[in-house]
Structure formats: C-alpha cells, structure tokens
Amino acid sequence: MFYMLANVHHQIATGEVLPSLDRFWHYLPDLPFGIQSAAASFQLDLSMSCSIHPSFSRLRSLASISLKDNPGLRGKVPEYFSQLSSLSSLDISGNYFEGQFPTEIFQLKSLTTLDLSENPMLFVKFTYFPAGNNLQNLNLVGTNFAYDTPLSFANLTSLQTLSLTTGTMAKELPTSIRFPSLNILGLEGSGLEKPVLSWVGNLKDLKYLSLDGYDFSQSTLSWINNLTWLETLYIQTCSASVPIPYQIGTLAYLTDLALITCYASVQQIPSFIGNLTKLTSLTIAGFNFSGPIPYQIGNLANLRELSIEGCDFSGYQIPPWIGNLTKLIF
C-alpha cells in the first residue's frame, strides 16, 4: 500500500495522467503537496463519502472531474471549479449537493459536458452562457432548475444532448427557444404537470425524444410532426383524456417507439402505428388499451422487437398477421 500511495503522490506531483483515485482518496489527507506544479492535463474519477477536499483548487490542469454516485458527498459545489480553465467535463450526479450552483462555471469555454443530475437539493439558475461556448451535453434531471430570460439559452448553439426536470420550474421554457444542434432531449415532469412544450416543435433536427411524467389532458403533442428526423420516441408515466395524437404516425424515420405506463381514455391501439414502416422496436406496456390489436401493425416488416403487455385483449386471439413480421426476434 505504501508503494502504491507513493506512486500516486508522484503522478499527481508530476502531472501524469491519473485514470482513477477510487482506492486512494481516504489515504491522501496531504493532497496539496506539489500539485500546483502539475503541468499536464489529467483526469480524476473519485468514489468517496466525504466533502470535496480544498486541494482541488490547485489542480489547475484538470480536464475531467467525475464525482458521481457518492451518497455521502454533500455541501456546496465549490466556486473554485470555475477557475479550472482546462475543464471540459464535470459530473457531480447522484449526490446531495445543496445550495446554488456557481453560475461562474457556465463561463468556462472549455466545458463540453456538465452533469448535475439527481441532486434534489441543488438549485441551478441559468443566467448567461458566453458566446463561443462549447457545451454539448447538459443533464439537469432531478435538480431545481430556473432561468432568467430566454436570452439565457441564446448561446447554447453547440448543445447536442439536454435532459432536465421541468416540474420545479416557475415558468415554462419560452416558445421562441432554439437549440440548433440538439439531437437528444429528455424531459421529466412532476406527474401532475400540464405542459405546453410547443418549443420542442422548433427542434427540427431532433433524433431522440423522451417525455416522462406529464398530464396531456389539456394539451396535445400536435407539434410532434415538426420533428421530421425523429428516430426514437419514448412516452412514459403520462396521462391524457384525449387520444394519442395521430401526428406520431407521420414520423417517417421513427425506428423505436415506446408507450409505457400511461393512462389514456379507453381506446384501441392506434392504427396509424402501421404507417411507421421503419420501426424496428415497438413497446406498448401498462396502457389501458382494449379491443383487437390493429392489423396495420402487420405492415411493419422491419420490426425486430415487439412487446405489448398490460392491456385488455380478452376475447381476442393472436392475430394471424403476426406471421408477416419475419424479422421479429422477440
């Protein structure tokens, strides 16, 4: 153990790449030694149950910090993270950080990935991202998210992946919002939330959309036909008093559709699913659908995965068109 610790000390002091400090963190109370002289960029991936050691402030060459899934990690996110000018990835997900997230960190132009998810006591307020920022991946699910004005999002032109919880927001995202590079979007509601979400229809290049925990009884997804390049659509733990919008049947490039644990007014599985001829995976589970399974699903010649469960099909036999799905695996 002494030899291994000495070697870790040497690597830190000389700026060598450290893939992980998982086993050594509790044995490094004297971490500040020589760290300020580290020149090379290196990574830390820590697993610990304690507060963040102040010596982090001296690791000016850090390119990546991963402090995820440490239930004992609490306190405030250090403001000195904003001084790590080489930082490209910060992952503090799955902890119990609290208070206001330091907005100065948003000013780091080197930052490409920011994961703050599953910190229920953390408050994240968008103020301003600088022009020329390179943020590509942002996960705010399970945090308390708010924003100042629509201009708070104006410079997120490189953002490709966005996940956030909207249930804690005091106001919805503006309909004028644009994320020109966004490919993947995951939105999580409170279960009682009646969102508009019409701004999602502006994301013309979106390929993946997940909606979880919304009440669509007062609004529909009529804007979804604007997402002409969408390949994956997950709708789960939602409710609606209106039929599933037929516009889903116009998504010509959809390959993966999942409707899971949702409540809708009693109805049959919509026949327009048969229009989605590129589908390779179809999951319908936990819906209160009844009646026969529409024969149009037999048109899905590319289907490899089919799962329909939790519906009421009593009195109906397995449809004969199932034999048309020759690529089916399960």
Buried (B, 14 or more C-beta within 10 A) or exposed (E): EEEEEEEBBEBBBEBEEBEEBEEBBEBBEEBBEBBEEBEEBBBBBBBBEEEBBEBBBBBBBBBBBBBBEBEEBBEBBBBBBBEBEBBBBBBBBBBBBBEEBBBEBBBBEBBBBBBBBBBEEBBBBBBBBEEEBBBBBBBBBBBBBBBEEBEBBBBBBBBBBBBBBBBBBEEBBBBEBBBEEBBBBBBBBBEEBEBEBBBBBBBEBBBBBBBBBBBBBEBBBEBBBBBEBBBBBBBBBBBBEBEBBBBBBBBEEBBBBBBBBBBBEEBEBBBBBBBBEBBBBBBBBBBEBBBEBBEBBBBBEBBBBBEBEEBEBEEEEEBEBEEBBEEBEE
